[in-house]
């Protein structure tokens, strides 16, 4: 059987390079954002950072435990992601955060 011209088409190299560059830029942007947040946290005076950490973790352990509704669920996910970036976030903190992280779907 002979393949038709439509079946023989492949992406031109320039399209592959463009898609690859866009992908790398997206990944780089995400990594840069996470690094920036971490450096901003480290730049905070330690007593302020610890206070913010404790308040945010307390919110997860109190308010978020009983949270209902999509908006509160989203808020708690954001807070869990935020507090997990603190250098003070130990294994217990990470375990608390895991409760609020998005669950994989099929």
NUSE-546371 format. One record per residue: residue in three letters; x, y, z of N, C-alpha, C in turn. Coordinates in pm, 1 decimal, decimal comma. Layout:
BEGIN
Ala|X|Y|Z|X|Y|Z|X|Y|Z
...
***
This chain:
BEGIN
Unk|83,2|-115,9|0,0|0,0|0,0|0,0|89,0|124,0|0,0
Unk|57,6|218,2|-82,7|133,9|341,9|-95,1|67,9|447,8|-8,3
Unk|152,6|517,2|70,3|100,1|621,5|157,4|65,5|745,1|75,7
Unk|-41,7|808,6|113,0|-80,6|932,7|46,2|7,1|1045,9|98,9
Unk|15,6|1156,3|23,6|97,9|1268,2|70,2|56,8|1317,8|209,4
Unk|-71,8|1313,5|242,9|-116,9|1359,3|374,6|-61,1|1270,0|485,2
Unk|-49,2|1140,9|458,1|3,1|1048,3|557,8|154,0|1062,4|574,0
Unk|221,3|1112,9|473,3|366,5|1124,5|476,9|412,5|1255,1|541,8
Unk|321,1|1344,5|568,3|360,0|1475,4|623,1|417,1|1461,3|764,2
Unk|519,1|1537,4|787,4|576,0|1549,2|921,1|590,5|1697,9|949,4
Unk|609,2|1729,1|1073,3|627,4|1869,6|1107,9|761,9|1918,8|1055,0
Unk|765,1|2040,1|1003,2|894,0|2094,0|960,4|982,9|2117,8|1082,5
Unk|1112,9|2110,9|1063,2|1205,5|2130,5|1175,8|1183,6|2262,9|1249,2
Unk|1147,9|2367,3|1177,3|1125,6|2496,0|1244,1|1007,5|2489,0|1340,5
Unk|904,2|2412,0|1308,1|789,1|2397,0|1398,1|829,2|2318,9|1522,8
Unk|910,4|2216,6|1504,9|956,7|2137,3|1618,7|1041,8|2223,9|1711,3
Unk|1130,1|2303,3|1654,1|1214,8|2393,2|1733,7|1128,7|2494,8|1806,9
Unk|1029,7|2551,0|1739,5|942,2|2650,9|1801,7|865,6|2591,3|1918,9
Unk|806,2|2475,0|1899,2|730,8|2409,9|2006,9|823,4|2375,6|2122,9
Unk|942,1|2327,8|2094,6|1039,0|2294,8|2199,4|1078,2|2419,8|2277,9
Unk|1105,0|2528,9|2209,1|1141,4|2654,0|2276,4|1028,1|2706,4|2364,0
Unk|906,0|2699,1|2314,5|791,3|2743,2|2393,9|778,6|2657,2|2519,2
Unk|796,0|2527,8|2505,2|790,8|2437,4|2620,1|898,5|2470,0|2722,4
Unk|1019,7|2492,0|2674,3|1129,9|2526,8|2764,4|1106,4|2660,4|2833,3
Unk|1050,2|2756,4|2762,2|1019,0|2885,9|2822,7|913,4|2871,5|2932,7
Unk|815,1|2788,3|2908,9|711,7|2764,8|3010,4|771,6|2701,3|3136,0
Unk|852,2|2598,8|3116,7|916,0|2532,6|3230,2|1009,0|2629,7|3302,7
Unk|1086,0|2704,6|3227,4|1176,3|2803,4|3286,8|1102,0|2908,5|3366,0
Unk|989,2|2951,7|3314,6|908,1|3052,0|3384,2|855,9|2998,1|3517,0
Unk|812,2|2874,0|3518,3|761,9|2812,2|3641,1|874,5|2798,7|3743,8
Unk|989,8|2751,6|3699,7|1104,4|2736,4|3789,3|1146,7|2872,7|3844,6
Unk|1151,2|2972,8|3759,4|1189,8|3107,1|3802,3|1091,5|3160,3|3906,3
Unk|961,8|3140,7|3883,6|860,6|3189,0|3977,6|878,3|3122,7|4114,3
Unk|897,9|2990,8|4116,8|914,8|2920,1|4243,5|1041,9|2965,6|4315,1
Unk|1148,1|2986,7|4241,1|1273,6|3033,0|4300,5|1257,8|3174,2|4356,3
Unk|1183,0|3258,4|4285,6|1160,8|3396,3|4331,5|1082,3|3397,3|4461,6
Unk|977,3|3316,5|4469,5|897,4|3309,9|4591,7|984,1|3263,1|4707,6
Unk|1064,3|3160,2|4684,0|1151,8|3107,2|4788,9|1252,5|3213,6|4834,5
Unk|1311,0|3286,8|4740,4|1409,2|3388,7|4779,0|1342,1|3504,8|4852,2
Unk|1218,8|3537,7|4814,2|1145,7|3643,2|4885,7|1115,3|3600,1|5028,9
Unk|1081,0|3473,8|5047,3|1057,2|3424,1|5182,9|1184,8|3429,8|5266,3
Unk|1295,5|3389,0|5205,5|1422,9|3391,1|5278,3|1470,0|3532,0|5308,7
Unk|1428,9|3628,4|5227,4|1469,8|3767,1|5248,3|1391,4|3834,8|5361,4
Unk|1279,0|3775,9|5399,1|1198,7|3833,0|5508,0|1274,7|3820,1|5639,9
Unk|1256,2|3916,5|5729,4|1313,4|3898,0|5863,7|1258,0|3768,3|5924,7
Unk|1343,0|3693,9|5991,9|1305,0|3560,3|6038,3|1182,2|3560,7|6128,6
Unk|1168,0|3659,7|6216,2|1051,3|3659,9|6305,2|921,8|3684,4|6227,5
Unk|927,4|3766,1|6121,6|809,1|3788,0|6038,2|776,0|3663,9|5956,3
Unk|880,1|3600,6|5901,3|858,6|3479,4|5822,9|799,5|3369,2|5910,2
Unk|853,1|3351,2|6030,1|801,9|3248,3|6120,4|657,5|3276,2|6161,0
Unk|625,2|3401,9|6182,3|488,4|3439,1|6218,2|392,3|3410,2|6102,4
Unk|431,4|3445,8|5981,7|349,7|3418,4|5863,1|333,4|3268,6|5842,4
Unk|441,7|3195,5|5861,7|438,0|3049,4|5850,2|338,8|2990,1|5950,3
Unk|348,6|3030,1|6075,0|260,7|2976,5|6179,6|114,3|3010,0|6152,0
Unk|86,9|3134,3|6108,9|-52,3|3173,8|6078,6|-108,0|3092,5|5962,8
Unk|-28,7|3076,1|5858,7|-75,6|3002,6|5741,2|-97,2|2855,5|5774,5
Unk|-4,9|2796,8|5847,5|-18,8|2656,3|5887,0|-138,3|2638,8|5980,4
Unk|-159,0|2734,2|6067,7|-274,8|2730,1|6157,6|-405,3|2735,0|6079,1
Unk|-409,0|2816,7|5975,4|-527,9|2823,8|5889,9|-556,3|2688,0|5826,7
Unk|-452,7|2620,9|5779,5|-471,1|2488,3|5719,7|-525,6|2389,6|5822,6
Unk|-476,2|2399,6|5945,3|-514,8|2302,9|6048,7|-649,8|2332,9|6111,8
Unk|-698,2|2454,0|6097,1|-825,1|2488,6|6161,6|-933,6|2517,2|6057,8
Unk|-921,7|2626,4|5989,0|-1023,5|2669,2|5893,6|-1039,5|2570,5|5779,1
Unk|-931,3|2525,4|5722,9|-938,6|2440,7|5603,1|-990,8|2300,5|5632,8
Unk|-977,3|2254,5|5756,7|-1026,8|2122,3|5791,9|-1178,1|2114,3|5772,2
Unk|-1246,8|2225,1|5798,4|-1392,9|2228,0|5790,6|-1443,6|2304,1|5669,1
Unk|-1355,3|2333,0|5575,0|-1392,4|2415,3|5459,7|-1483,6|2338,7|5363,9
Unk|-1586,9|2408,2|5319,2|-1677,9|2354,7|5218,0|-1681,0|2450,6|5100,4
Unk|-1708,6|2399,1|4984,1|-1723,0|2483,2|4865,8|-1595,1|2493,4|4786,0
Unk|-1613,5|2523,6|4658,9|-1501,3|2528,3|4564,4|-1403,6|2640,7|4596,8
Unk|-1455,1|2757,3|4634,5|-1366,1|2870,4|4660,4|-1277,4|2844,5|4781,9
Unk|-1334,1|2788,3|4887,8|-1253,4|2756,8|5005,9|-1153,9|2645,4|4974,3
Unk|-1196,6|2550,0|4895,1|-1106,9|2441,2|4854,7|-987,0|2498,6|4778,4
Unk|-1013,8|2588,2|4684,3|-905,7|2651,7|4607,4|-815,1|2733,4|4698,8
Unk|-875,1|2807,3|4792,2|-798,5|2887,9|4886,6|-705,4|2799,2|4969,6
Unk|-757,9|2688,5|5018,8|-677,6|2598,2|5101,0|-565,2|2534,2|5019,8
Unk|-590,9|2503,1|4894,2|-484,1|2450,7|4808,0|-372,6|2553,8|4792,0
Unk|-411,2|2678,9|4769,5|-311,4|2785,4|4753,3|-230,6|2803,9|4881,0
Unk|-297,6|2799,9|4995,5|-228,2|2815,7|5122,7|-132,2|2699,4|5148,2
Unk|-174,5|2578,9|5112,6|-87,5|2461,8|5129,9|36,6|2472,7|5041,5
Unk|17,3|2514,9|4919,1|131,5|2532,8|4829,3|224,8|2640,4|4882,6
Unk|167,4|2750,9|4930,3|246,1|2861,8|4982,8|327,7|2819,1|5104,7
Unk|262,4|2758,3|5202,7|333,1|2724,3|5326,4|437,1|2614,9|5301,9
Unk|417,6|2531,1|5202,8|515,2|2424,9|5175,3|647,9|2480,1|5124,4
Unk|649,6|2605,0|5082,1|773,3|2665,9|5030,8|859,4|2726,4|5141,5
Unk|806,3|2736,0|5261,9|883,2|2792,5|5373,0|993,4|2695,9|5414,6
Unk|1111,2|2749,7|5449,8|1218,0|2660,9|5496,6|1178,9|2591,2|5627,1
Unk|1086,1|2648,5|5703,2|1041,2|2590,2|5829,0|947,8|2471,2|5809,1
Unk|900,9|2449,5|5688,9|802,6|2343,7|5662,7|870,9|2206,8|5668,3
Unk|854,0|2140,2|5783,2|915,1|2009,3|5805,8|823,3|1897,5|5755,2
Unk|854,4|1774,4|5793,5|777,2|1659,2|5746,1|631,3|1666,3|5790,2
Unk|605,3|1713,3|5911,9|468,5|1726,0|5961,2|392,9|1829,9|5879,6
Unk|458,2|1939,9|5852,4|398,9|2046,3|5770,2|369,8|1992,8|5629,8
Unk|465,2|1923,1|5570,7|445,9|1868,0|5436,1|330,0|1769,1|5433,4
Unk|315,8|1693,4|5540,8|204,3|1599,0|5550,0|70,8|1672,9|5554,7
Unk|65,7|1781,9|5630,2|-54,9|1864,3|5636,3|-85,9|1921,6|5499,0
Unk|16,0|1969,3|5430,3|-2,1|2027,9|5297,0|-51,8|1924,5|5197,1
Unk|-4,7|1801,5|5210,0|-43,0|1695,8|5117,0|-194,3|1675,1|5116,8
Unk|-258,2|1697,9|5229,4|-403,6|1683,0|5240,2|-477,2|1773,5|5143,4
Unk|-419,9|1889,2|5114,7|-488,5|1990,9|5033,9|-438,0|1999,7|4890,6
Unk|-335,5|1923,5|4857,6|-285,6|1927,2|4720,2|-384,2|1861,1|4626,7
Unk|-388,0|1905,8|4501,1|-481,0|1844,5|4405,4|-452,3|1695,2|4391,0
Unk|-559,2|1619,0|4383,0|-547,9|1474,7|4364,3|-541,9|1445,1|4214,8
Unk|-456,4|1350,2|4173,2|-449,0|1315,6|4032,0|-583,0|1258,8|3984,0
Unk|-615,6|1290,4|3860,5|-738,8|1237,9|3801,2|-702,5|1143,6|3688,2
Unk|-798,1|1062,4|3650,0|-773,2|966,6|3541,6|-774,1|1034,0|3408,1
***
